[in-house]
């Protein structure tokens, strides 16, 4: 039975993979406008058919805005979030074998460039905390296309063929990829080499070290890795991301250096994590339709990680106040 199940899983994953390649080729061959229309349509279909993800999105939206927005508006945001993901996927299909000169015209980066160059001017690296906002995958490609030395921390994809496909695209655009499960020394080396280290840190990942910080009205278990790296490497940290402005344009947004007291490491980890997480929250509030609401952001409860809760200044018993 075990062998049969493994064989079925193998066939299913390979079938899905080759179906995806065919879809990528078909969508990628379309003109840009038609490509986006197909992506939007696929996002709407996914909203209708992917019941589990839709319910998760609505649950997350209810937790974040249930006291602020009527259900009809939450449903509109959820549907728009799925459509945005469809557009993002369609854009990537069109740029899968693209070149830098195809990426740069998609972005308004006039305000971001001086900040990035200022951050890099010292020759030290910089930690760029980012989020699953807009088309986040394109941000790294944009940075590499501009000649900025960028390293992205990646999570291994469960199916190796998908993993190789995504990593090869990132590397072809000039990004250096380091996996989450590799030695932290690689991350520190990248920073010592003066690189931008991009970290997607806006999700609940139980296996990582974290603290609870306020996020959209309730405590959220949040990774402390970005701040810990900033302390260890003695480099600045910023929040940099992109948002979709219009149907097919993106704007790069980069914060000033995120300031927090680094003299006490334990307090710095909590304070610094609170600081960048608050910036992510502000961006989501401004562009709620561009975030991935189907992720279970508040999956880890205070009672699940009592030590982290106390370290963060929360009473474990307070978990009952956040159903």
Secondary structure as the mmCIF struct_conf table of DSSP 4:
data_model
#
loop_
_struct_conf.conf_type_id
_struct_conf.id
_struct_conf.beg_label_comp_id
_struct_conf.beg_label_asym_id
_struct_conf.beg_label_seq_id
_struct_conf.end_label_comp_id
_struct_conf.end_label_asym_id
_struct_conf.end_label_seq_id
HELX_RH_AL_P HELX_RH_AL_P1 UNK A 2 UNK A 28
TURN_TY1_P TURN_TY1_P1 UNK A 29 UNK A 29
BEND BEND1 UNK A 30 UNK A 30
HELX_RH_AL_P HELX_RH_AL_P2 UNK A 32 UNK A 49
HELX_RH_AL_P HELX_RH_AL_P3 UNK A 51 UNK A 65
TURN_TY1_P TURN_TY1_P2 UNK A 66 UNK A 68
BEND BEND2 UNK A 69 UNK A 69
HELX_RH_AL_P HELX_RH_AL_P4 UNK A 71 UNK A 95
TURN_TY1_P TURN_TY1_P3 UNK A 96 UNK A 97
HELX_RH_AL_P HELX_RH_AL_P5 UNK A 100 UNK A 103
HELX_RH_3T_P HELX_RH_3T_P1 UNK A 104 UNK A 106
STRN STRN1 UNK A 107 UNK A 108
HELX_RH_AL_P HELX_RH_AL_P6 UNK A 110 UNK A 120
TURN_TY1_P TURN_TY1_P4 UNK A 121 UNK A 122
BEND BEND3 UNK A 123 UNK A 124
STRN STRN2 UNK A 126 UNK A 130
BEND BEND4 UNK A 132 UNK A 132
STRN STRN3 UNK A 133 UNK A 133
BEND BEND5 UNK A 134 UNK A 135
HELX_RH_AL_P HELX_RH_AL_P7 UNK A 136 UNK A 145
TURN_TY1_P TURN_TY1_P5 UNK A 146 UNK A 147
STRN STRN4 UNK A 150 UNK A 154
HELX_LH_PP_P HELX_LH_PP_P1 UNK A 155 UNK A 157
BEND BEND6 UNK A 158 UNK A 159
HELX_RH_AL_P HELX_RH_AL_P8 UNK A 160 UNK A 172
TURN_TY1_P TURN_TY1_P6 UNK A 173 UNK A 174
STRN STRN5 UNK A 176 UNK A 179
TURN_TY1_P TURN_TY1_P7 UNK A 180 UNK A 181
BEND BEND7 UNK A 182 UNK A 182
HELX_RH_AL_P HELX_RH_AL_P9 UNK A 184 UNK A 192
TURN_TY1_P TURN_TY1_P8 UNK A 193 UNK A 194
STRN STRN6 UNK A 196 UNK A 200
BEND BEND8 UNK A 203 UNK A 203
TURN_TY1_P TURN_TY1_P9 UNK A 206 UNK A 207
BEND BEND9 UNK A 208 UNK A 208
STRN STRN7 UNK A 210 UNK A 215
TURN_TY1_P TURN_TY1_P10 UNK A 216 UNK A 217
STRN STRN8 UNK A 218 UNK A 223
HELX_RH_AL_P HELX_RH_AL_P10 UNK A 225 UNK A 233
TURN_TY1_P TURN_TY1_P11 UNK A 234 UNK A 234
STRN STRN9 UNK A 236 UNK A 244
BEND BEND10 UNK A 246 UNK A 248
STRN STRN10 UNK A 250 UNK A 254
HELX_LH_PP_P HELX_LH_PP_P2 UNK A 255 UNK A 259
BEND BEND11 UNK A 263 UNK A 264
HELX_RH_AL_P HELX_RH_AL_P11 UNK A 265 UNK A 286
BEND BEND12 UNK A 287 UNK A 287
HELX_RH_3T_P HELX_RH_3T_P2 UNK A 288 UNK A 290
STRN STRN11 UNK A 291 UNK A 291
TURN_TY1_P TURN_TY1_P12 UNK A 293 UNK A 294
BEND BEND13 UNK A 295 UNK A 295
TURN_TY1_P TURN_TY1_P13 UNK A 297 UNK A 298
BEND BEND14 UNK A 300 UNK A 300
TURN_TY1_P TURN_TY1_P14 UNK A 302 UNK A 305
HELX_RH_AL_P HELX_RH_AL_P12 UNK A 306 UNK A 311
TURN_TY1_P TURN_TY1_P15 UNK A 312 UNK A 313
HELX_RH_3T_P HELX_RH_3T_P3 UNK A 316 UNK A 321
#
